[in-house]
Structure formats: C-alpha cells, structure tokens
C-alpha cells in the first residue's frame, strides 16, 4: 500500500494525464499523427536505421541537421511494436503527453508554497495549451525533449536535497540525452551547471568535484553525435545559412509567441518585441532576487527559471546568427511550462501571507486570471478541433495533401517519369512520403554550385507544389524562364515540368 502513496497524492495529475491522452487521440483520429518535412526526415531515418543500422534520411544522405536520439528512439519503437512510426505515432505521443503532464503535476505539488487549488489550475492550463497540443499532435522531437526537461528538473531538485553523486550523474545523463534530442539541449546542460555553480552553501572543493563530474558526462553524447556528423557528412550540424533577420525582428517573433500563449492581449502584436524584453527581465529579476535571499537556486521554480532564461537567450542568439524557420510556438515550447510556473506561482505565497479577511480577494483575482487565460486557450483549441476533426492534423497526413490533385497524379502515373531522369521538387519530402520515389530539393538560391548543376542537367523533372513554396529555393520563374523547362501537367495545386535531353 505504501508504494501506491505517491499515486494517491497525485490522483489529480493522473486525471489530467488521462484527459491529455484522450485529447491527442481525438485530435489525431481523422488522419493520424501529423507529419511535416522534419517528420519525414525523422521517420525515414528511423526506418533506414531499422533496416541497415545506418542513420540516413529519405534522400540517402546522412542525417546531420538533426540530432540522432529521436529517430533512434522511433527505430527502437519499431523494433518493439513491429509497426511503422505513423502507425503507432498517435498512441506514442498521447502517452508521452500524459507522462509529461503527470510529472509536471508531481513537480508542482513539491513547490516551496504548494496548494491543491493552484496545482489543479496549473494542470488544466497545460492540458489545454494550444502550443503543447500542437507539439504532441506531430512527429516532432520536442515530444521527447519536454519530458526530458521535466525529468531533469526532478533530478536536479533531488540532487540539491541529498547532494548524492548518483542523482547528479542521473541528472547529467538526462541533460546529455536532451542535447542529442535537440541541439538546443545544450541549454539544459548550461542551466544545470549554473545552478550548481551558484550554490554557495556547498564547500568549494566538493562543488568543484561535482561540477567536473557533471561537465564530463553532459557533453559526452553530443560529442559522439558531432564527431559522427563530421565523419559522415563533413559538417557538425549540416549546412547553416547566415541569418538575414535583425535582432529586433527576432525579438518581435518571440514576443508574438508570448502573446499567443497569453490570450489576454487578443493577438495584438504591436508591442511584441517589448514583451520579449519584459519576460527576460522578469526571469533575470527572479533569479537575482532568489539568489540574494537564499544564496542558492535549489527550488524547482528557480531551476526552471534558469533554464527558461538560458533557453530563450540561446534561441534568439541562434536565430540572429543562423537562418531557420521563424521562432514560433513549437521552437519555444520548452519555455512554456517554466514561464507558466514563474508567472503564476506567486499567487500561492501571497494568498498565504495576507490576512484571512483579504485572502478571498487574492483567490478571486487568481480565478479571474485563470478564467481569461483558459477562455483564450479553449477558443484556440476549439478552432483547431474544428479544422482537424474533418481534415486531419496540418501536414502530409492532412486531407489537403492526401487528396491533392498533384499528389494523386504522381501516386498513380509512373509512366510519365522516364528512367535516368532526376526528380526535383520544392517539397521532395512530400514526393517521397506519397510515392517512395527518391529525388532532390530544388537548390537554394545562394547555393551557386547547386543552381548551376540543376541548370546544366538536361534530364530532369520538377514537381512543383503551390503549398510547398519556399522563398529560399529557386522558384517557378527560374524553372520556366531561365532553364526553360516545359510544363507537362498543370493542376490546381501544382504542376510538373520536364526538360528535353
């Protein structure tokens, strides 16, 4: 009976986890788990590793742009279930979401100032979070990363309670796994290092030893991954183009995500850049104040705040150096739960400190904030549900792609494509996903060698998808007017072009 005690104490977390599981199952009921270009890379790499023990993607190119752990995890699930990733993806993600919710609830219960009412409100917020529901409806590595983050917080908190070397090693291993799940996992390594280093209650020689242990373990898996990338692909993390966005634009993009997470603002993005600075300031003030007060940052809230500050700083910095998709809810999702804790956990200690006669006003204020927050989240969730219930999750498993005239043609008509001709596309991952055909992306405009090779290739086809338009790649104008390829087929959502030998 004693072993069931933690479950009894966290029955609300179990209920919330079950609700989260059911929501993901409902979201993915129509077309299955969502799949985007990244998902095609992950699933194809997992299948290839399962068959040949080589980690390469659908183009038979070594996978280096993404870390290795997530496709290896999917490959392990394939071995365990005997199914392909898309067959078990919905149940897998629903299970991961449920476990993540349960762990988050367990953490919240152990806050410095705990409250059943606050915990229940917090659980309802993450269960209905549009950003988290989006993540767990897709084949994305964030599904694993978010769970690793919470497990890391649990391990670090336990370490500060016991100063056990075994627990420290466990935390270091979790951080190491996070760094090969997403390259941004280095922020988890940095957060752990900082909170250990700032613990002034420990003797310096003990702290130095523990920092050395932590510093030896945490980068180990990432080092292996990067060495492997260099050996098979010639680069550490793939070809990265220089960012063209100024910092002000990146801060604005970050702020728009915060606005979407906080529905009070009704999508008014006029001061989005300012709110990014405000959020960073709140995190910094919280950490400095807590350190001055306690000479350490050993609580769940402070460790989470340290991670959020380092993570957001890292993402903004990388977006200003390297070009990738605009910072969005998916990329910033690891900061959601820490920010939710930091922005809301003050309600409990304030309510406990005020006079009983005034406590009801604090409670009503918190209830009002919760109502508006949840109203905004529920409205966004309903809008999403209205779209996915009949059409599926946006991506290649959505009806819009499955029943695309272009896709249906290339699925059925293989006689069109002559042997020995290369196939290019602005969405070659979609071509592979629907037909299994190998091919190449249209070259990037800045890749002069790639553009020249494509221009000089007399035996090739181009499958053009209107929905796959990428401004970084050469476009229709180059295909038609410069290379002078002939249009073979025209569709409502795309076209096929061919060149004469």
DOMITI-134070 format. One record per residue (C-alpha): residue in three letters; x, y, z negated. Coordinates in steps of 0.1 Angstrom, whole numbers, plus 2048, in hexadecimal, padded with zeros to 3 digits. Layout:
N
+-----+-----+-----+-----+
|  aa |  xx |  yy |  zz |
+-----+-----+-----+-----+
| ala |   X |   Y |   Z |
...
+-----+-----+-----+-----+
END
This chain:
501
+-----+-----+-----+-----+
|  aa |  xx |  yy |  zz |
+-----+-----+-----+-----+
| unk | 800 | 800 | 800 |
| unk | 81D | 818 | 7F8 |
| unk | 829 | 815 | 81D |
| unk | 807 | 823 | 828 |
| unk | 80A | 842 | 812 |
| unk | 81A | 858 | 82D |
| unk | 7FE | 84F | 845 |
| unk | 7E3 | 857 | 82B |
| unk | 7F3 | 878 | 825 |
| unk | 7F3 | 880 | 84A |
| unk | 7D1 | 873 | 854 |
| unk | 7CA | 895 | 863 |
| unk | 7E9 | 892 | 878 |
| unk | 7DD | 86F | 884 |
| unk | 7BB | 87D | 88E |
| unk | 7CC | 89A | 8A1 |
| unk | 7E4 | 882 | 8B2 |
| unk | 7C6 | 86C | 8BD |
| unk | 7B4 | 88B | 8CB |
| unk | 7D4 | 895 | 8DE |
| unk | 7D7 | 872 | 8EC |
| unk | 7B3 | 872 | 8F9 |
| unk | 7B7 | 895 | 908 |
| unk | 7D5 | 88A | 91D |
| unk | 7C2 | 86A | 928 |
| unk | 7A4 | 880 | 932 |
| unk | 7BA | 899 | 945 |
| unk | 7CB | 87E | 959 |
| unk | 7AC | 868 | 95E |
| unk | 7A5 | 873 | 982 |
| unk | 7C6 | 870 | 993 |
| unk | 7DE | 864 | 979 |
| unk | 7FD | 876 | 96B |
| unk | 807 | 896 | 97C |
| unk | 825 | 895 | 993 |
| unk | 83A | 8B2 | 9A0 |
| unk | 85B | 8B3 | 9B4 |
| unk | 86E | 8AD | 993 |
| unk | 858 | 890 | 98B |
| unk | 860 | 880 | 9AD |
| unk | 885 | 882 | 9A5 |
| unk | 880 | 873 | 982 |
| unk | 86A | 856 | 98D |
| unk | 87F | 84E | 9AC |
| unk | 89F | 84F | 998 |
| unk | 88F | 838 | 97E |
| unk | 884 | 81F | 999 |
| unk | 8A6 | 820 | 9AA |
| unk | 8B7 | 81A | 989 |
| unk | 8A0 | 7FD | 982 |
| unk | 8A8 | 7ED | 9A3 |
| unk | 8CD | 7F5 | 9A7 |
| unk | 8DA | 803 | 986 |
| unk | 8E3 | 823 | 999 |
| unk | 8D4 | 844 | 990 |
| unk | 8CC | 855 | 9B1 |
| unk | 8AC | 866 | 9BD |
| unk | 895 | 860 | 9DA |
| unk | 8AE | 86E | 9F3 |
| unk | 8C8 | 855 | 9E7 |
| unk | 8DC | 872 | 9D8 |
| unk | 8EB | 86F | 9B5 |
| unk | 8D4 | 880 | 99C |
| unk | 8E9 | 89C | 98C |
| unk | 8D1 | 8BA | 98A |
| unk | 8BE | 8A9 | 96E |
| unk | 8CD | 897 | 950 |
| unk | 8CB | 871 | 950 |
| unk | 8B7 | 867 | 931 |
| unk | 893 | 86D | 93D |
| unk | 896 | 858 | 95D |
| unk | 8A9 | 83D | 949 |
| unk | 88D | 83E | 92F |
| unk | 873 | 839 | 94B |
| unk | 888 | 81D | 959 |
| unk | 887 | 80C | 937 |
| unk | 862 | 810 | 936 |
| unk | 860 | 800 | 959 |
| unk | 874 | 7E2 | 94C |
| unk | 85E | 7E0 | 92D |
| unk | 83C | 7E3 | 93E |
| unk | 843 | 7D5 | 961 |
| unk | 831 | 7F4 | 96F |
| unk | 83B | 812 | 983 |
| unk | 83D | 834 | 971 |
| unk | 81D | 842 | 980 |
| unk | 80A | 823 | 974 |
| unk | 814 | 828 | 94F |
| unk | 81B | 84D | 950 |
| unk | 7F9 | 859 | 942 |
| unk | 7FA | 841 | 924 |
| unk | 81F | 848 | 91E |
| unk | 81A | 86D | 91D |
| unk | 7FA | 86B | 908 |
| unk | 80D | 855 | 8EF |
| unk | 82B | 86D | 8EE |
| unk | 813 | 88B | 8E9 |
| unk | 802 | 878 | 8CC |
| unk | 823 | 870 | 8BB |
| unk | 82F | 894 | 8C0 |
| unk | 80F | 8A1 | 8B0 |
| unk | 812 | 889 | 892 |
| unk | 836 | 892 | 88C |
| unk | 82E | 8B7 | 88E |
| unk | 812 | 8B3 | 875 |
| unk | 829 | 8A0 | 85D |
| unk | 843 | 8BC | 860 |
| unk | 829 | 8D7 | 859 |
| unk | 81E | 8C5 | 839 |
| unk | 841 | 8C8 | 82C |
| unk | 844 | 8ED | 830 |
| unk | 851 | 902 | 813 |
| unk | 82D | 90E | 80F |
| unk | 815 | 8F3 | 81A |
| unk | 7EF | 8F4 | 81E |
| unk | 7D7 | 8DA | 82C |
| unk | 7C3 | 8F6 | 83C |
| unk | 7E1 | 904 | 84D |
| unk | 7ED | 8E2 | 859 |
| unk | 7CA | 8DA | 868 |
| unk | 7CA | 8FC | 87A |
| unk | 7ED | 8F7 | 887 |
| unk | 7E5 | 8D4 | 893 |
| unk | 7C6 | 8E1 | 8A6 |
| unk | 7DC | 8FB | 8B7 |
| unk | 7F5 | 8E2 | 8C5 |
| unk | 7DB | 8C9 | 8CF |
| unk | 7C9 | 8E4 | 8E4 |
| unk | 7E9 | 8F6 | 8F0 |
| unk | 7E5 | 8FA | 916 |
| unk | 80B | 8FB | 919 |
| unk | 810 | 8DA | 907 |
| unk | 7F3 | 8C9 | 919 |
| unk | 803 | 8D4 | 93A |
| unk | 824 | 8C4 | 930 |
| unk | 815 | 8A3 | 925 |
| unk | 800 | 8A1 | 944 |
| unk | 81F | 8A0 | 95A |
| unk | 83D | 889 | 960 |
| unk | 855 | 8A2 | 950 |
| unk | 873 | 89D | 939 |
| unk | 864 | 8B6 | 920 |
| unk | 84D | 89B | 914 |
| unk | 86B | 889 | 904 |
| unk | 87E | 8A9 | 8FC |
| unk | 862 | 8B8 | 8E6 |
| unk | 860 | 898 | 8D1 |
| unk | 886 | 897 | 8CD |
| unk | 885 | 8BB | 8C1 |
| unk | 86D | 8B2 | 8A5 |
| unk | 880 | 893 | 89C |
| unk | 8A0 | 8A9 | 89B |
| unk | 88E | 8C1 | 883 |
| unk | 884 | 8A4 | 86C |
| unk | 8A8 | 896 | 86C |
| unk | 8B8 | 8B8 | 865 |
| unk | 89F | 8C0 | 849 |
| unk | 8A6 | 89E | 83A |
| unk | 8CC | 8A4 | 83C |
| unk | 8C9 | 8C5 | 829 |
| unk | 8B5 | 8B2 | 80E |
| unk | 8CE | 896 | 80A |
| unk | 8EE | 8A0 | 81C |
| unk | 8F0 | 87C | 827 |
| unk | 90A | 875 | 842 |
| unk | 8F3 | 85B | 851 |
| unk | 8D7 | 874 | 855 |
| unk | 8EF | 88D | 864 |
| unk | 8FA | 873 | 87E |
| unk | 8D6 | 86C | 886 |
| unk | 8CF | 891 | 88C |
| unk | 8EE | 893 | 8A2 |
| unk | 8E4 | 875 | 8B6 |
| unk | 8C1 | 884 | 8BC |
| unk | 8D1 | 8A5 | 8C7 |
| unk | 8E8 | 892 | 8DE |
| unk | 8CA | 880 | 8EE |
| unk | 8B8 | 8A1 | 8F2 |
| unk | 8D6 | 8AF | 906 |
| unk | 8D3 | 893 | 91F |
| unk | 8AE | 897 | 921 |
| unk | 8B0 | 8BB | 92B |
| unk | 8D0 | 8CE | 92F |
| unk | 8C0 | 8E9 | 91A |
| unk | 8C3 | 8D0 | 8FD |
| unk | 8E5 | 8E0 | 8F6 |
| unk | 8D0 | 8FA | 8E3 |
| unk | 8C6 | 8DF | 8CB |
| unk | 8EA | 8D6 | 8C5 |
| unk | 8F2 | 8FB | 8BF |
| unk | 8D5 | 900 | 8A7 |
| unk | 8E0 | 8E3 | 892 |
| unk | 904 | 8EF | 891 |
| unk | 8F9 | 912 | 886 |
| unk | 8E2 | 908 | 86A |
| unk | 8FD | 8F0 | 85C |
| unk | 918 | 90B | 85F |
| unk | 902 | 925 | 84E |
| unk | 8FB | 90F | 82F |
| unk | 910 | 921 | 815 |
| unk | 905 | 90A | 7F9 |
| unk | 91D | 8EF | 806 |
| unk | 942 | 8EE | 7FE |
| unk | 956 | 8F8 | 81C |
| unk | 96A | 8D8 | 820 |
| unk | 94A | 8C3 | 81F |
| unk | 939 | 8D9 | 838 |
| unk | 957 | 8D9 | 850 |
| unk | 958 | 8B3 | 850 |
| unk | 933 | 8B1 | 857 |
| unk | 936 | 8CB | 873 |
| unk | 952 | 8B7 | 882 |
| unk | 93C | 897 | 881 |
| unk | 91F | 8AA | 890 |
| unk | 935 | 8BA | 8AB |
| unk | 945 | 899 | 8B5 |
| unk | 924 | 887 | 8BA |
| unk | 90C | 8A1 | 8C9 |
| unk | 91E | 8A8 | 8EA |
| unk | 928 | 884 | 8F0 |
| unk | 90B | 879 | 906 |
| unk | 90B | 899 | 919 |
| unk | 930 | 896 | 920 |
| unk | 92B | 873 | 92E |
| unk | 90E | 880 | 943 |
| unk | 922 | 89D | 951 |
| unk | 941 | 887 | 958 |
| unk | 92A | 86F | 96A |
| unk | 91B | 88C | 97E |
| unk | 93E | 898 | 989 |
| unk | 948 | 875 | 993 |
| unk | 92A | 86E | 9A9 |
| unk | 91E | 891 | 9B4 |
| unk | 93C | 8A8 | 9B1 |
| unk | 92A | 8C1 | 99A |
| unk | 920 | 8C1 | 975 |
| unk | 8FC | 8CA | 97A |
| unk | 8F6 | 8CD | 99F |
| unk | 8F9 | 8EA | 9B6 |
| unk | 8ED | 909 | 9A4 |
| unk | 8E6 | 929 | 9B6 |
| unk | 8EC | 94B | 9A7 |
| unk | 8CE | 95C | 998 |
| unk | 8BE | 979 | 9AA |
| unk | 8A8 | 984 | 98D |
| unk | 8B2 | 9A1 | 976 |
| unk | 8B0 | 99B | 950 |
| unk | 892 | 9B3 | 94E |
| unk | 87F | 99C | 966 |
| unk | 888 | 97D | 953 |
| unk | 87D | 98D | 932 |
| unk | 85C | 996 | 943 |
| unk | 857 | 972 | 94E |
| unk | 85F | 966 | 92B |
| unk | 846 | 97E | 91D |
| unk | 82B | 973 | 934 |
| unk | 82E | 950 | 926 |
| unk | 82B | 95E | 902 |
| unk | 80C | 972 | 90E |
| unk | 7FC | 952 | 91B |
| unk | 805 | 940 | 8FB |
| unk | 7F4 | 95C | 8E7 |
| unk | 7D2 | 960 | 8F7 |
| unk | 7CB | 980 | 8E3 |
| unk | 7DA | 995 | 8FF |
| unk | 7C2 | 988 | 91A |
| unk | 7DF | 984 | 934 |
| unk | 7E9 | 9A9 | 933 |
| unk | 80D | 9A6 | 93D |
| unk | 816 | 9CB | 93D |
| unk | 82D | 9C8 | 91F |
| unk | 838 | 9A5 | 924 |
| unk | 85D | 9AE | 923 |
| unk | 858 | 9C0 | 902 |
| unk | 847 | 9A3 | 8F1 |
| unk | 866 | 98D | 8FA |
| unk | 87C | 9A5 | 8E7 |
| unk | 863 | 9A6 | 8CA |
| unk | 862 | 980 | 8C8 |
| unk | 888 | 97E | 8C8 |
| unk | 889 | 999 | 8AD |
| unk | 870 | 986 | 897 |
| unk | 885 | 967 | 899 |
| unk | 8A5 | 979 | 891 |
| unk | 896 | 98C | 874 |
| unk | 887 | 96C | 866 |
| unk | 8A9 | 95A | 867 |
| unk | 8BD | 978 | 858 |
| unk | 8A3 | 97E | 83D |
| unk | 8A2 | 959 | 833 |
| unk | 8C8 | 956 | 833 |
| unk | 8CB | 974 | 81D |
| unk | 8B1 | 967 | 805 |
| unk | 8BD | 942 | 803 |
| unk | 8E1 | 941 | 811 |
| unk | 8D6 | 924 | 828 |
| unk | 8BC | 91C | 843 |
| unk | 8B2 | 8FA | 836 |
| unk | 88C | 8FB | 83A |
| unk | 878 | 8EE | 858 |
| unk | 86D | 911 | 861 |
| unk | 890 | 91F | 862 |
| unk | 89F | 903 | 875 |
| unk | 883 | 906 | 88E |
| unk | 888 | 92C | 890 |
| unk | 8AD | 927 | 897 |
| unk | 8A6 | 90F | 8B3 |
| unk | 88B | 926 | 8C2 |
| unk | 8A3 | 944 | 8C2 |
| unk | 8C0 | 931 | 8D1 |
| unk | 8AA | 91F | 8EB |
| unk | 898 | 93F | 8F7 |
| unk | 8BA | 951 | 8F9 |
| unk | 8C9 | 934 | 90D |
| unk | 8AC | 933 | 926 |
| unk | 8AC | 958 | 92C |
| unk | 8D2 | 958 | 930 |
| unk | 8D2 | 93A | 948 |
| unk | 8B6 | 949 | 95D |
| unk | 8CB | 969 | 961 |
| unk | 8E9 | 954 | 96D |
| unk | 8DA | 937 | 980 |
| unk | 8BC | 937 | 998 |
| unk | 8A0 | 91F | 98F |
| unk | 87A | 921 | 98C |
| unk | 86D | 93F | 979 |
| unk | 86C | 93B | 954 |
| unk | 84A | 92C | 94D |
| unk | 836 | 91A | 932 |
| unk | 846 | 8F8 | 93B |
| unk | 86A | 905 | 938 |
| unk | 863 | 918 | 918 |
| unk | 84C | 8FD | 908 |
| unk | 867 | 8F1 | 8EF |
| unk | 864 | 913 | 8DE |
| unk | 83E | 911 | 8DA |
| unk | 83A | 8FE | 8BA |
| unk | 857 | 910 | 8A8 |
| unk | 848 | 931 | 8B2 |
| unk | 826 | 926 | 8A6 |
| unk | 834 | 91D | 884 |
| unk | 848 | 93E | 881 |
| unk | 82A | 953 | 88B |
| unk | 810 | 942 | 875 |
| unk | 821 | 932 | 856 |
| unk | 822 | 953 | 844 |
| unk | 7FD | 951 | 83D |
| unk | 800 | 935 | 823 |
| unk | 81A | 946 | 80C |
| unk | 807 | 967 | 80F |
| unk | 7E7 | 957 | 805 |
| unk | 7F7 | 945 | 7E8 |
| unk | 807 | 966 | 7DB |
| unk | 7E9 | 97D | 7DD |
| unk | 7CF | 980 | 7C1 |
| unk | 7B3 | 966 | 7C2 |
| unk | 79A | 982 | 7C8 |
| unk | 7AC | 98C | 7E8 |
| unk | 7B5 | 969 | 7F4 |
| unk | 795 | 966 | 808 |
| unk | 79F | 984 | 81E |
| unk | 7C0 | 973 | 827 |
| unk | 7AC | 953 | 82F |
| unk | 793 | 966 | 844 |
| unk | 7B0 | 978 | 857 |
| unk | 7C0 | 957 | 85E |
| unk | 79F | 948 | 869 |
| unk | 799 | 965 | 880 |
| unk | 7BB | 962 | 890 |
| unk | 7B6 | 93D | 894 |
| unk | 794 | 942 | 8A5 |
| unk | 7A1 | 95A | 8BF |
| unk | 7C0 | 945 | 8C5 |
| unk | 7AC | 925 | 8CA |
| unk | 791 | 937 | 8DE |
| unk | 7AC | 941 | 8F7 |
| unk | 7BC | 91F | 8F8 |
| unk | 79B | 90D | 8FC |
| unk | 791 | 924 | 918 |
| unk | 7B1 | 91C | 92A |
| unk | 7AD | 8F7 | 923 |
| unk | 789 | 8F8 | 931 |
| unk | 795 | 909 | 950 |
| unk | 7B0 | 8EE | 955 |
| unk | 797 | 8D2 | 94E |
| unk | 77F | 8E1 | 967 |
| unk | 79A | 8DD | 982 |
| unk | 7A9 | 8BB | 978 |
| unk | 78A | 8A7 | 971 |
| unk | 781 | 8A5 | 996 |
| unk | 7A2 | 8AC | 9A7 |
| unk | 7BD | 89F | 990 |
| unk | 7DC | 8AF | 981 |
| unk | 7EC | 8C8 | 998 |
| unk | 808 | 8B8 | 9AB |
| unk | 80C | 89B | 9C3 |
| unk | 7F2 | 885 | 9B2 |
| unk | 7D8 | 8A1 | 9B6 |
| unk | 7BD | 89C | 9D0 |
| unk | 7C9 | 8BB | 9E3 |
| unk | 7E9 | 8A8 | 9EB |
| unk | 7DC | 885 | 9ED |
| unk | 7C1 | 88F | A07 |
| unk | 7D7 | 8A9 | A19 |
| unk | 7D2 | 8A5 | A3F |
| unk | 7F8 | 8A7 | A43 |
| unk | 7FE | 88C | A29 |
| unk | 7E3 | 875 | A37 |
| unk | 7F2 | 878 | A5A |
| unk | 816 | 870 | A50 |
| unk | 80A | 854 | A3A |
| unk | 7F8 | 843 | A57 |
| unk | 80B | 84D | A76 |
| unk | 82E | 83F | A76 |
| unk | 831 | 83D | A9C |
| unk | 836 | 862 | A9E |
| unk | 858 | 862 | A8E |
| unk | 873 | 854 | AA5 |
| unk | 88F | 83E | A98 |
| unk | 8AF | 850 | A92 |
| unk | 89E | 872 | A8C |
| unk | 8A4 | 883 | A6B |
| unk | 885 | 88F | A57 |
| unk | 887 | 8B1 | A47 |
| unk | 86C | 8C2 | A31 |
| unk | 867 | 8DE | A19 |
| unk | 858 | 8C4 | A02 |
| unk | 86B | 8A4 | A0B |
| unk | 863 | 896 | 9E9 |
| unk | 83E | 896 | 9F3 |
| unk | 847 | 884 | A13 |
| unk | 85A | 869 | 9FF |
| unk | 83E | 867 | 9E5 |
| unk | 822 | 861 | 9FE |
| unk | 835 | 84D | A19 |
| unk | 855 | 840 | A0A |
| unk | 868 | 850 | A27 |
| unk | 88B | 85D | A21 |
| unk | 893 | 881 | A2B |
| unk | 8A3 | 8A2 | A23 |
| unk | 898 | 8C3 | A16 |
| unk | 89A | 8E0 | A2E |
| unk | 8BA | 8F2 | A26 |
| unk | 8BD | 90F | A0E |
| unk | 8C0 | 930 | A20 |
| unk | 8E1 | 937 | A0D |
| unk | 8F0 | 915 | A16 |
| unk | 900 | 91F | A37 |
| unk | 90E | 8FD | A3E |
| unk | 8ED | 8EC | A38 |
| unk | 8DB | 905 | A4F |
| unk | 8F5 | 900 | A6A |
| unk | 8F3 | 8DA | A68 |
| unk | 8CD | 8DC | A6A |
| unk | 8CE | 8F4 | A88 |
| unk | 8E6 | 8DE | A9B |
| unk | 8D3 | 8BE | A94 |
| unk | 8C1 | 8B5 | AB5 |
| unk | 8AF | 897 | AA7 |
| unk | 899 | 8A1 | A8B |
| unk | 875 | 8A7 | A7F |
| unk | 868 | 8C1 | A66 |
| unk | 849 | 8B9 | A51 |
| unk | 83C | 8DA | A45 |
| unk | 825 | 8DE | A27 |
| unk | 814 | 8FF | A21 |
| unk | 811 | 8F7 | 9FC |
| unk | 836 | 8EE | 9FB |
| unk | 843 | 910 | A07 |
| unk | 863 | 919 | 9F6 |
| unk | 871 | 93C | 9FD |
| unk | 895 | 92F | 9F6 |
| unk | 893 | 917 | A13 |
| unk | 893 | 920 | A38 |
| unk | 870 | 926 | A44 |
| unk | 859 | 921 | A62 |
| unk | 869 | 93F | A73 |
| unk | 88B | 92E | A75 |
| unk | 87B | 90D | A7F |
| unk | 867 | 91B | A9B |
| unk | 87A | 939 | AA8 |
| unk | 89E | 932 | AA0 |
| unk | 8A1 | 90C | AA3 |
| unk | 883 | 90D | ABC |
| unk | 873 | 8ED | AB0 |
| unk | 853 | 8E2 | AC1 |
| unk | 833 | 8DF | AAD |
| unk | 827 | 8BB | AAF |
| unk | 809 | 8BC | A98 |
| unk | 7F7 | 8D8 | A87 |
| unk | 7E2 | 8D3 | A67 |
| unk | 7CE | 8E9 | A50 |
| unk | 7E9 | 8E6 | A35 |
| unk | 809 | 8E0 | A4A |
| unk | 819 | 8D6 | A6A |
| unk | 833 | 8BE | A7A |
| unk | 84E | 8CB | A90 |
| unk | 867 | 8B8 | AA6 |
| unk | 886 | 8C0 | AB9 |
| unk | 88F | 8B1 | ADB |
| unk | 8B0 | 89E | ADE |
+-----+-----+-----+-----+
END
